[in-house]
């Protein structure tokens, strides 16, 4: 299966939409894409929208934690968007949801209080 990644800036956050399968074959794509986004702007605040993620395995969950670690080094913040369902239960049972905030919608994530200051940025995510 394939992984589709797209991104944009919204309200001071880089928002990455992740669609498809996040597993051992595609986890590197997520890490590389997040790395390219954060390399452009330090102190990055990133929302990963998992609303259309259909499957994730241990390697995929590890990739999410790697992105969190990458952002944390530069005082960034990572939030996940994942509506209730199978993927949300996987995030909770694996412990990923206890390591970072998980919101049921993009609007909820964008309106949540931030733990660190947001630097306003314009433009699109490459």
FENBEL-V124400 format. One record per run of one state. SS is the DSSP state (a for helix, b for strand, c for the rest). FROM is the first residue (numbers start at 1). TO is the last residue. If there is no record, write none. Layout:
[[SS & FROM & TO] [SS & FROM & TO]]
//
This chain:
[[c & 1 & 2] [b & 3 & 10] [c & 11 & 12] [b & 13 & 22] [c & 23 & 26] [a & 27 & 40] [c & 41 & 44] [b & 45 & 56] [c & 57 & 57] [a & 58 & 73] [c & 74 & 76] [b & 77 & 81] [c & 82 & 85] [a & 86 & 94] [c & 95 & 95] [a & 96 & 99] [c & 100 & 100] [b & 101 & 103] [c & 104 & 105] [a & 106 & 111] [c & 112 & 126]]
//
